[in-house]
Amino acid sequence: MVLQRSKVKDDEERSLAALGMTRRGARDDALFLSSRAQRGTLHPDRPIWSYPVQMRVPLDHWYPLLESRELGRRPLGLERLGRRFVFWRTADGRAHAHDERCPHLGAALSGGTVCDDRLVCPFHGFAFDSGGACRVLPASGRDGTIPQGLAVTSYPVCERHGFVWLWWGARRETVPEPPYFPEFDDAGWRSTTSRVDWPVHYTRAIENQLDVAHLAIVHRTTIGRGGQTRVHGPHVEADATGIKVWTTNTRDDGTPAPSREALAAEAAKRPPTLHFLFPDDTSVEISI
């Protein structure tokens, strides 16, 4: 079991390395707080766990941050990817995203309004266009000069499959489509959305979704019922886009395990049971 666990970690290291990352996990918090302590910026009366830590996720990827139905014409403030964003729509229905803090004095833009396709700060009425540039500065008057650098950071967004996706990384003239599973849009499929907060580093959540050995133990009364504790393989295929896993769990009746060649041949006949697309999308096939 220890060797299997180590191999999982090694595979994850290689996958993260392909994205230009290193494995940090919960160690991020300790390193961040340690650096603050050395600089003397930790308050002696403030508990360590209360300090915000910048979430580190792979760059140059799309992330689904909210459902399309959640976003109307009123600005919506959300904390995602370890920072605060404000989302809003222009009259044509297009979604836009910016840092939530106004660049003037830091007021939350999510508390403002949308007027003439501009996001208006609730504090001094500064109005920003969809690209983040300030177009109205009431205190300076209609003929006043607006400083060129007065702008709020904006982020590319798109809407696909019922979600608002944000591009987290360097701006490009062209970007790929958000990762998704086309079979979800096939006729005959129905979908729903549920939310579960996992108090773990996100890499642990990904690892759990690809772990086939815990089903008969943890989920023995639901999706893991049947006592299929014996794991054959599983057969795994990985490339630059993600990881595919074919599960062949059975009851432990003493039958010899199939060869790797046999598992590969069986996998070629059907879609994967588990399919992970970088950086954060997982499809899990469950038969009940």
N, C-alpha and C positions, 0 to 999 in steps of 0.2 A: 504493500500500500504506500509506503514511503517513497519507493522508487516511482510508482505511478504518479504520485503527487509531484515529485520533482520533475518528471517528464512534462506534466501539464504546465508547470512553471516555465520550463525551458522553451516549450512551444509558444507560450505567451510572450516570453522575452523576444523571440524571433519575430512574432507578429507585430509587437509594438515597435521593435527596431525598424521594421519595414515602413512604419509611419513616422520615423524620426523621433521616437519617444524612448524613455527608459522606464523601468518598473519602479514606481515610488509608493503607490498605495497609501496606506495610512501614514507612512513616513513623511509625506508632504507636510502634515500638520506640525510634526516635531521640528523639521528643518526650518519651516517658516517662523515658528515661534522662537526657536533657538536664535535665529538671525535677529529677530526683533529684541530679544533679551540682550544680545551682545551690543546692540546699538542703544540700549537703554530706553526703548520706546514702549515697553510693557508697563502698564500702570500697576503699582503694587497692590491696589485694592480691587483690581478687576480679575475675575477668574480666567485662566488661560483658555478654557474651552469657548469663551464668549467672543474671541477674536475671529473675524472673518478670514478665511483662507481662500486664495484664488484657486479655482478649480482648474486643473490641467487636463485638457482633452486634446486629441489629435487635431492639428490645424488643417485647413484647406479641405473641409468636409461640410456637408449639409447636416443640420440637426433639426428635427421636428420639435418645436418648442411649445406649441399650443394647437388646439383644434381650431379650424376655421370658424366654426359656429360660435366660438368664444369671443371673437373679435368683431365688434360693431363699429360705429362711427366715433364713439367716445374713446379717448385714449385709455390704454390698458397697461398698467405697470406689472411686471413680473420679474422674479429672480430666477435666472437660468444660467447655467455654465459658470456659476460663481459670481455673477454680477447682475446689476439691475438694468432692465431694458424697458422701454415704452414702445408699445405697438399701437398703430392707428391706421385708419383708412382714409384715402382721398375720395372725392365724389364718384370717381369711376370704379370704386370698389377695390382698388389695389391696396394691398397691405404694405406697411412701411415699419421699419424698426430703427430705433436710435438708443444711445445711452440715455438713461432716465434723467440724469442730472442736467439742469440748465447750465451752460458754460458761463453764465453771468455770476450768479451767487449760489448755484447748486440746488435750486428749488426742484421738486419732483415734477417733471413735465406731465406725468400721468395724471396729475391733479388739474391739468389745464383743459383746454377745449380745442376743437378743430373748427377753423373759420377760413373760408376762401381757400381750401386745400392747403392750409398751413396749421402747424401745431403751435398753439399759443400757450406760453408760460403763464401760470396762474399768479406769479409774483409781480412782474413788471410789464407783462403783455408782449414780450418779445415773441415774434412769430417766425417759425422756421419752416422752410419748404421740405419736400420729401427727400431732398438730397442733404438736408441738414443745415443749409445756409440760412442765416437770419435775413429776413426780407422786410420786417417791420420792427422799428424801435420807437415806440410811442413817445418817450421822453425827449427824443431828438426832433420830433415833428416830421411832417411829410417830406420836407426838403432837407432833412438832416442826413449826415453821412453815417453809414453803418460800417464799422470796422470790418475789413475783409476777413479777418481771422475769427470773427464772432460766428461760430458754427458749432453744432452738436454732431458728434460722431454718428454716422449712419451705417447700416449694415444691409447687404443684399438679402432680399427675402423672396420667396416664391410660395405658391400654394399648389399642393399636389395631394391627391388622395385624402382630402378632408383635413389636411394639416397645414399649418404655416411653418415653413422651413427657413432657417437662417443660415447663411454661409459664414462659417467661422474660420477666417484665414485671410490671406492676401487677396486683394481685389484682382480680378482677371477680366479680360474682354469676353471670354467665353468660359463657362463652367459646366461641368457634367450635370446630368439630371440627378435628382436626389435618389439614393438607393431605395429600392422597393421590390416587392414580390408581385410580379404581374398577375399571378394566379388569384390574388386577392380581389382583383377587379373582374374576374370571370363571372359570367352569368351563373346564377345558382348559388353563389356565395353570399353570405350575409356577414356583416362586421359590426362590432360594437367596441367601445373604448372604456377601459377601466384604468384606475390609477392606484398604484401601490407604492408607498414610500419605503425604500430599503435603506436602513441606516448603515450602509457599507460603502466602501469605495466602488465606483461604477465597474471597475474591472472584475470585482468579485461577483457582481450581478451577471455580467456576461459569462463568466466561468460557470456559474450555477446553471444557466440556461443550456450549456453544452455538456453538462455532467449527467450521464445516463445511469450511473451506478447508485444514485441516491433515491431513485424513484420508488423502488419496492420497500424502502426503509422509511423515508419521510412521508411519502404519499401512499402508504399501503392501503388506505381505505378509499382512495379516489383513483387518480390516474395511474397509480402504481400497484393497484390491487391485482391479485393473482399470484403473488409470491414469486415473481420472475426476478430473482436476485442474481442469476448467473448472467454475466455480461460477456458476450462473444464479440471480441474486437474492442471497441466498435471500429468499423471502417471509416476513415477520415480522409477527406481531401481538402487541401487549402491552396489558395492562390492569392494574388494581390487584392482581390475583391472581397474575400471572406473565407469562411470555413463551412464545410458540409460534413454532417455526421449521419451515418446510417446505423440505427440501433437494431440489435438482434438479441434482446434479452429473453431468457427462457427460465423455466423452473430448473432447479439444480437436481436433476434426476440421474446424474452420473454419465450422461451421454458425452462422448468426447467432443471437444470444441472444434468447430470447423476451421480449416486453414485460412490464412490471410487471402490466398488466391480465391478460395470459395466465397469468402465475404465480399471481395471485390467484384466477383462475377454476379453475386446476388444484388449488390448495390447498383450495378449497371442496368438492372431491370426496373428500378423504381426511383422516384424522387427521394431526396434525403429526408430523414425524419426531422433533423435540426439543421437550420441554415442560417448562419450569421453573416451579415453584410457589414463591412466596415463603414462607419465606426460604431454604430449603435442599434442596428436593426436585426431582430431575430425572428425567424419563423419556426414554430414548434408544431409538429403534426401529432395530434392526440386522438387515439381511437378509444371510444368508450362503448 
